[in-house]
Amino acid sequence: MDPVTPACVRTAEPTSLGLLMSGASAQAEVVERAFEELVDTALLRRRGGHYVWHDLVRIFAAERAFAEDTQEARTAVLEHAGATLLALVEQAHRRHYGGHFTVLRGLVDLPEIDGSQMFGDEPLGWLDAELPVLIRAVQQAADHGLAELAWSLAMTAVTLFETYGYFDDWRAVSEVALAACLSAGNARGEGAMLFSLSSLAIFQQRYDDACPLVSAALAIFEKIGEDHGRALALRNAALLDRAGGDLDGALRRYAEALGLLRAVGDRAAEAYVLSNMALIHGECGRLDEADPLLRQALAIYTQEGVRRGEAQALMRLAELSLRRGRSEPALQAYGKARTIVREAHDRIGEAYVLQGLGEAHLKLGRAGDAERTLREALDIAAEVGDRLIQGRARLALGTLLLESGRPGAAVELERAQALFAEINAEPLRAQAAEALTRIHQTTP
């Protein structure tokens, strides 16, 4: 375990100058001059926007920390440094979502600091640069018995993990924080981390793994009277109901979650629920019920500045337009969504948009545009490890090749079928199997 010292810099990980200078400008200038003097004397190295200790200097600093500082002093410094980092991570999350949406907040006392100069127009870009510091901070907080700080950092960072597809980091910090909460008897933090791990399992289409995690989180939140956590967990439970084919059950859970989310003021999560309720109505052919729900969701996302949610709502409106035979509004909506996800560097979002756009081109008979777009979606989905989009892209490509009489259709469809089987997406697996049957029936 790497100790933390009163200077807040005895750490094995890169330390952000912006993080250390997050106070007044005069203090920042003093810190910057001190850092540059250390660079000039070869005690520090500059690495991009970070400063890193040379190994021997770090080891010496660690030895002095253990020799000169008490455990209580080291823990107090770690708690202060972690709270400063959490304050900045929360600000990045607020800038991205337009508020304290979609996450539970811990009971950590946060310093009053302004990270706007560090973030600029890229709050998630800043958070991405701080990822090694963040991961280490969660581990150190857990090691020092600061469970509330550990789970708060882990949960607030989900925005980054989700957007950039950092699934391994998401799992690692959540499991570390969960263990700390279990050890400390921190029920709210335990529920929050179980919920977070269920969200990760859903993102990776590991629905069998997600079910017990959601159930455990719901049980904890119900027991302690945590309405916001319960609403978020209900949202995940509804998604799992839908994945399992229980559409009525999903709508009931979404309706329950919607009332709780409105009561606690989580507008982004409210819009998410409205969008998913619309999706179910659309799947059941109730297009007139789906349309107003989607437009409500889009309005909320736009008002709150939740760009990723805005892109998702636009995609679903595009799909609805296609089902109504309105191709031009559909393509315009996909174009807007694509611009949003690219500006946000949201690779997962881009894969979904390209997949939807590729299927739209296919339905409109634009085979060349469809193939090009679907292959681009497939490349990105493989890069970020999204098996659902990989499967859908291969299903659409296989269908395109089959209908045009070109070779390779069976290979794409077999791969799609295997991917859908892995994630228990039975309706899609059945579609791939049906297309393969058509190939076998026409093959001599």
C-alpha positions in Angstrom: 0.0 0.0 0.0 1.4 3.4 -1.0 1.3 5.8 1.9 -0.1 9.4 1.6 1.8 12.2 3.3 1.0 15.7 4.5 2.4 17.0 1.3 -0.3 15.0 -0.6 2.2 13.9 -3.2 3.9 10.8 -1.9 2.1 8.5 -4.3 3.1 6.0 -7.0 0.6 7.3 -9.5 0.8 10.4 -11.7 -0.5 13.5 -9.8 -2.4 16.2 -11.7 -1.0 19.7 -11.3 -4.6 20.9 -11.7 -5.7 18.7 -8.8 -3.0 20.0 -6.5 -3.5 23.6 -7.5 -7.3 23.6 -7.2 -7.4 26.4 -4.7 -6.9 30.1 -5.1 -4.8 31.4 -8.1 -2.1 32.8 -5.8 -1.7 29.4 -4.1 -1.7 27.8 -7.5 1.2 30.0 -8.6 3.2 29.0 -5.5 2.6 25.3 -6.1 3.5 25.6 -9.8 6.8 27.4 -9.0 7.7 24.7 -6.4 6.9 21.9 -8.9 9.1 23.5 -11.6 12.0 23.9 -9.1 11.7 20.1 -8.4 11.7 19.4 -12.2 14.8 21.6 -12.6 16.6 19.6 -9.9 15.4 16.2 -11.5 13.3 15.2 -8.5 10.1 15.3 -10.6 9.4 14.5 -14.2 6.7 16.2 -16.2 4.4 13.9 -18.1 1.9 15.8 -20.2 -0.2 17.7 -17.7 1.0 15.6 -14.8 4.0 15.5 -12.6 5.5 12.1 -11.5 8.1 11.4 -8.8 11.2 9.4 -9.8 11.0 6.0 -8.2 13.8 6.5 -5.7 12.3 9.8 -4.5 8.9 8.2 -4.1 10.4 5.3 -2.1 12.3 7.8 0.1 9.2 9.9 0.6 7.2 6.8 1.6 9.8 5.8 4.1 9.8 9.2 5.7 6.0 9.2 5.8 5.9 6.0 7.8 8.8 7.2 10.0 7.5 10.7 10.7 3.7 10.6 10.3 1.1 8.8 12.4 -1.5 6.5 10.8 -4.1 9.0 11.8 -2.2 11.8 10.0 -1.8 9.9 6.8 -5.5 8.9 6.8 -6.6 12.5 7.4 -4.5 13.7 4.5 -5.8 11.0 2.3 -9.4 11.9 3.3 -8.8 15.5 2.4 -7.1 14.7 -0.9 -9.8 12.2 -1.8 -12.6 14.7 -1.0 -10.9 17.3 -3.2 -10.7 14.8 -6.0 -14.4 13.8 -5.4 -15.5 17.4 -5.6 -13.8 17.7 -9.0 -15.2 14.4 -10.3 -18.7 15.5 -9.2 -18.3 18.8 -11.0 -17.2 16.9 -14.2 -20.3 14.7 -13.8 -22.6 17.7 -13.3 -21.1 19.4 -16.4 -21.7 16.2 -18.4 -25.2 15.6 -17.2 -26.4 19.1 -16.3 -26.9 18.1 -12.7 -26.5 15.5 -10.0 -28.3 12.9 -12.1 -28.3 9.1 -12.4 -25.9 8.5 -9.4 -26.3 8.4 -5.7 -24.2 10.9 -3.7 -22.2 9.9 -0.6 -22.0 11.8 2.6 -18.5 13.1 2.2 -17.7 16.7 3.2 -16.5 18.4 0.0 -14.3 21.5 -0.2 -15.5 24.4 -2.2 -13.4 24.5 -5.3 -14.0 25.5 -8.9 -12.7 23.1 -11.5 -14.1 25.0 -14.6 -10.6 26.2 -15.6 -9.3 22.6 -15.6 -12.3 21.1 -17.5 -12.7 23.7 -20.2 -15.3 22.3 -22.6 -14.2 18.7 -22.0 -15.1 17.6 -18.4 -14.9 13.9 -19.3 -11.6 14.5 -21.1 -10.2 15.9 -17.9 -11.6 13.0 -15.9 -10.1 10.5 -18.4 -6.7 12.1 -17.9 -7.1 11.7 -14.1 -8.1 8.0 -14.4 -4.9 6.6 -12.8 -5.3 9.0 -9.9 -8.9 8.1 -9.5 -8.4 4.4 -9.5 -5.6 4.7 -6.9 -7.7 7.0 -4.8 -10.5 4.4 -4.5 -8.0 1.7 -3.5 -6.3 3.9 -1.0 -9.6 5.1 0.5 -10.6 1.4 0.9 -7.3 0.5 2.4 -7.6 3.3 5.0 -11.2 2.3 6.0 -12.8 5.3 4.2 -15.7 3.3 2.7 -17.9 6.3 2.1 -15.2 8.1 0.1 -14.3 4.9 -1.8 -17.9 4.2 -3.0 -18.6 7.8 -3.7 -15.6 8.1 -6.0 -16.4 4.8 -7.7 -20.0 5.7 -8.3 -19.4 9.2 -9.6 -16.8 7.9 -12.1 -19.3 5.6 -13.8 -20.0 8.4 -16.2 -16.5 8.1 -17.5 -16.4 4.3 -17.5 -19.8 4.1 -19.3 -19.0 6.6 -22.0 -15.5 5.4 -22.8 -16.2 1.7 -22.3 -13.7 1.2 -19.5 -15.4 -1.9 -18.2 -12.4 -3.5 -16.5 -11.8 -0.3 -14.5 -15.5 0.0 -13.7 -15.5 -3.5 -12.3 -12.3 -3.1 -10.4 -13.1 0.1 -8.5 -16.7 -1.1 -7.8 -15.5 -4.4 -6.3 -12.9 -2.6 -4.2 -15.5 -0.1 -2.9 -18.0 -2.9 -2.3 -15.6 -4.8 -0.2 -14.8 -1.7 1.9 -18.6 -1.1 2.4 -19.2 -4.7 3.5 -16.3 -4.4 6.0 -17.6 -1.1 7.4 -21.2 -2.2 7.5 -22.1 0.7 5.1 -25.4 -0.5 3.7 -26.1 2.4 1.4 -22.7 2.2 -0.2 -23.1 -1.6 -0.5 -26.4 -1.1 -2.3 -24.9 1.6 -4.6 -22.0 -0.7 -5.6 -24.3 -3.6 -6.2 -26.4 -1.4 -8.4 -23.3 -0.1 -10.2 -22.1 -3.6 -10.9 -25.5 -4.6 -12.2 -25.4 -1.7 -14.6 -22.0 -2.9 -15.8 -23.3 -6.4 -16.3 -26.2 -5.0 -18.3 -23.9 -2.9 -20.5 -21.9 -6.1 -21.2 -25.2 -8.0 -21.9 -24.4 -10.4 -19.0 -28.1 -10.5 -17.9 -27.8 -13.6 -15.8 -25.1 -11.9 -13.7 -27.1 -8.7 -13.5 -30.3 -10.2 -12.0 -29.0 -11.2 -8.6 -27.1 -7.9 -8.3 -30.2 -5.9 -9.0 -32.3 -7.9 -6.6 -29.7 -7.5 -3.8 -29.5 -3.7 -4.4 -33.3 -3.4 -4.4 -33.5 -5.3 -1.1 -31.0 -3.1 0.6 -32.5 0.2 -0.7 -36.0 -0.9 0.3 -34.8 -1.9 3.8 -33.0 1.4 4.5 -35.7 3.6 2.8 -33.4 4.9 0.0 -35.8 6.1 -2.7 -33.4 7.3 -5.2 -31.3 4.1 -5.1 -34.5 2.1 -5.3 -35.7 4.0 -8.4 -32.4 3.5 -10.2 -32.4 -0.2 -9.3 -36.0 -0.5 -10.5 -34.9 1.0 -13.8 -32.3 -1.8 -14.2 -34.8 -4.4 -13.1 -37.3 -3.2 -15.8 -34.6 -3.4 -18.4 -33.9 -7.0 -17.4 -37.7 -7.8 -17.5 -37.8 -6.5 -21.1 -34.7 -8.5 -22.1 -36.4 -11.6 -20.7 -39.6 -10.9 -22.7 -41.8 -9.7 -19.8 -42.8 -6.3 -21.3 -45.8 -5.8 -19.0 -43.6 -6.4 -16.0 -41.0 -3.9 -17.4 -43.7 -1.2 -17.9 -44.9 -1.7 -14.3 -41.4 -1.3 -12.9 -40.7 1.7 -15.1 -43.9 3.3 -13.9 -42.9 2.8 -10.3 -39.4 4.1 -10.9 -40.8 7.2 -12.8 -42.8 8.3 -9.8 -39.8 8.0 -7.4 -37.4 9.7 -9.9 -39.8 12.7 -10.2 -40.0 12.9 -6.4 -36.2 13.1 -6.0 -35.7 15.3 -9.0 -33.5 13.1 -11.1 -34.5 14.5 -14.5 -32.0 12.6 -16.6 -33.0 9.2 -15.1 -36.7 10.3 -15.6 -36.0 10.9 -19.3 -34.2 7.5 -19.6 -37.3 5.8 -18.2 -39.7 7.6 -20.5 -37.5 6.7 -23.5 -37.5 3.0 -22.5 -41.2 3.0 -21.9 -41.6 4.4 -25.4 -39.3 1.6 -26.7 -41.6 -1.1 -25.3 -44.7 0.6 -26.7 -43.0 0.8 -30.1 -42.1 -2.9 -29.9 -45.8 -3.7 -29.2 -46.9 -1.6 -32.2 -48.3 1.2 -30.1 -46.6 3.9 -32.0 -49.0 6.7 -31.0 -48.2 6.0 -27.3 -44.5 5.8 -28.0 -44.1 9.1 -29.8 -45.2 11.5 -27.0 -43.0 9.7 -24.4 -40.0 10.0 -26.6 -40.6 13.7 -27.2 -40.9 14.2 -23.5 -37.6 12.4 -23.0 -35.9 14.4 -25.7 -37.2 17.7 -24.2 -35.8 16.8 -20.8 -32.4 15.8 -22.1 -32.2 19.0 -24.2 -33.2 21.2 -21.2 -30.8 19.6 -18.9 -27.9 19.4 -21.4 -27.6 15.6 -21.3 -26.1 15.2 -24.7 -25.7 11.4 -24.7 -29.4 11.0 -23.7 -30.4 13.5 -26.3 -28.6 11.3 -28.9 -30.4 8.2 -27.7 -33.8 9.8 -27.8 -33.1 11.1 -31.3 -32.1 7.5 -32.4 -35.4 6.2 -31.1 -37.4 8.9 -32.8 -35.6 8.0 -36.0 -36.5 4.4 -35.6 -40.1 5.4 -35.0 -40.1 7.6 -38.1 -38.9 4.7 -40.2 -41.7 2.5 -38.9 -44.1 5.2 -40.0 -42.5 5.4 -43.4 -41.0 8.8 -42.9 -37.4 8.3 -44.2 -36.2 11.9 -44.3 -37.0 12.8 -40.7 -35.4 9.5 -39.6 -32.1 10.2 -41.5 -32.0 13.8 -40.1 -32.4 12.5 -36.5 -29.7 9.9 -37.0 -27.4 12.7 -38.4 -28.0 14.9 -35.3 -27.4 11.9 -33.0 -24.1 11.1 -34.8 -22.9 14.6 -34.4 -23.6 14.6 -30.7 -21.8 11.3 -29.9 -18.8 12.3 -32.0 -18.4 15.6 -30.3 -18.5 13.8 -27.0 -16.0 11.2 -28.1 -18.6 8.6 -27.1 -17.4 5.5 -28.9 -20.2 3.2 -27.6 -22.8 5.8 -28.5 -21.3 6.1 -31.9 -21.5 2.4 -32.5 -25.2 2.4 -31.6 -25.9 5.4 -33.9 -24.0 3.8 -36.8 -25.8 0.5 -36.3 -29.2 2.2 -36.4 -28.2 4.3 -39.4 -27.0 1.3 -41.2 -30.2 -0.6 -40.6 -32.1 2.5 -41.8 -30.1 2.6 -45.1 -30.9 -1.1 -45.5 -34.6 -0.6 -45.1 -34.5 2.2 -47.6 -32.7 0.1 -50.2 -29.4 1.9 -50.0 -27.2 -1.2 -50.0 -23.9 0.6 -50.4 -24.5 3.1 -47.7 -25.8 0.3 -45.4 -22.8 -1.9 -45.8 -20.3 0.8 -45.3 -22.1 2.2 -42.2 -22.6 -1.3 -40.7 -19.0 -2.3 -41.1 -17.9 0.9 -39.4 -20.4 0.2 -36.5 -19.0 -3.4 -36.3 -15.4 -2.1 -36.0 -16.2 0.3 -33.2 -18.4 -2.3 -31.4 -15.6 -4.8 -31.5 -13.2 -2.1 -30.2 -15.3 -1.3 -27.2 -16.5 -4.9 -26.6 -20.2 -4.4 -27.2 -21.5 -7.8 -28.3 -25.1 -6.6 -28.9 -24.1 -4.1 -31.5 -21.6 -6.6 -33.0 -24.4 -9.1 -33.3 -26.9 -6.7 -34.8 -24.3 -5.4 -37.3 -23.5 -8.9 -38.4 -27.2 -9.8 -38.6 -27.9 -6.8 -40.8 -24.8 -7.5 -42.9 -25.7 -11.1 -43.4 -29.2 -10.1 -44.4 -27.8 -7.6 -46.9 -25.4 -10.2 -48.4 -28.2 -12.8 -48.5 -30.7 -10.5 -50.3 -28.0 -9.3 -52.8 -26.9 -12.9 -53.5 -23.3 -12.2 -52.4 -21.0 -14.7 -50.6 -20.4 -14.4 -46.9 -24.0 -14.2 -45.7 -23.9 -17.5 -43.8 -20.6 -16.5 -42.0 -22.1 -13.2 -40.8 -25.4 -14.8 -39.7 -23.6 -17.7 -37.9 -21.5 -15.2 -36.0 -24.5 -13.1 -35.2 -26.4 -16.1 -33.9 -23.5 -17.1 -31.6 -23.2 -13.5 -30.2 -26.9 -13.4 -29.5 -26.8 -16.8 -27.8 -23.9 -15.6 -25.6 -26.0 -12.6 -24.3 -29.3 -14.5 -24.2 -30.9 -12.2 -26.8 -33.4 -14.8 -27.9 -35.5 -12.8 -30.3 -32.5 -11.6 -32.2 -30.9 -15.1 -32.2 -34.2 -16.4 -33.7 -34.0 -13.8 -36.5 -30.4 -14.9 -37.3 -31.5 -18.6 -37.2 -34.4 -17.9 -39.5 -32.2 -16.1 -42.0 -29.8 -19.1 -41.9 -32.7 -21.4 -42.6 -33.4 -19.4 -45.8 -29.8 -19.9 -46.9 -30.0 -23.7 -46.3 -33.3 -24.0 -48.1 -31.9 -22.3 -51.2 -28.5 -24.1 -51.2 -28.4 -27.2 -53.5 
